[in-house]
Amino acid sequence: MPNGDIEGFGLVFLEANACGKAVIGGRSGGAVDAIEDGVSGYLVDPTSPAELATRLVALLKDDRLRAELGARGQRRALNEFTWDASGARLGEIVRLASERSSCLL
């Protein structure tokens, strides 16, 4: 955005993936965390209309590619971005932080 603000986390991309849709997002901010480039969709240069157009046309022309990216994105969203998976990651972070802090005492 003109004021330097960026998407903090690309939730909209994960929501679309969870519904089995391939996604395209700008290679900036939270989109980079939400989209696995070439797996669940595509990351493009956010200042390049030509790159966006190329990816859009490729997806519109290729039903199989669209379906594959959507299916892989759906598996990823439903396996890696659930509350259980997020809780497990947070638990691991807390465990590691606790181990490291005890070494400092």
N, C-alpha and C positions, 0 to 999 in steps of 0.2 A: 504494500500500500504506500501511497505517497509519504505518509508520516513515519514509515519504517516499521509499522506494525506487521506481523506475520501470523499465520495460522499456528497456534501453539501445539495442537495435536490434530491430525487429520481424521477425526471421527467420522465425518461424512463418507470418506473413502472406505473405512471399515464397515460402515453400515451397508453401503452398496455391495461390497464384497460378501457380507453375510447373507445377502439376498441373491448371491450367485452372479453378480454383475462385474464385468471387467471395468477397471477405472483408469483414468488418466489425470495426473495432477502435476503441478509445477514442482520442479526440483528445488524446493525451499520449505522452510518451516516444518510443520508436523506432517506434511505429505510424505516427506522422506522416511519417516518412521512407519507410516501407515501403509504405504505402497511398496511392495517388493518388486522392483523394476524387472519386467520380463516374466514375472511369476504370477502376480495378482493383477497386474496392469502395467502402466508405463509412467515413468517420470520424464518430464520434458523441461527444457529450458523455459522458464516462465516469461521470458522476453522474446520468445521465438514463435510467432504465429505459424511459420512454415513447418516447424517441427511438430507443433500441435496438430496442424492439418494433416501431416503425413501419418501420424499415429491414428487420428480419427478415421481417415480414409481406409487405412489398413484394417482397422477393426470393423468398419461398416461393410467391407468387401468380403471378410473372411469369417463365416459363421463358426467354423471349427475353432479358430484362434480365440474368438470372443468367448465361446463356451469353455474352452480349456482355461483361459485366464480367470474367468468367473468361477469355475469349479475349484481351481487351486486357491483363489482368493477366499472362497467360502470356507474351505477346509482350514485355511490359516486363521481367518477371523474367528471361527468357532472353536479352534483348538488353542490359539495363543492369546486371544483377547477376551477371555471370559473372566468373570469375577474370581473363579477358582484359580485360574492361571495367574491373574494379577496378584491375588493374595499370596500365592506360592512364591512369586518373584519378590514381593515385598518382604515376606518372611525370611527369604534367603539374604536379602540386603540387610535386614535387621540383625540376623545371625552373624554375618560377616563384620558388620560395624561393631557388634558387641565383642567379638573375638579380637578385633584390632584395638578397641579401646582398653581392653583388659591388659594388652601388652604394653600400653603406655603407662600403666600405674606402677 
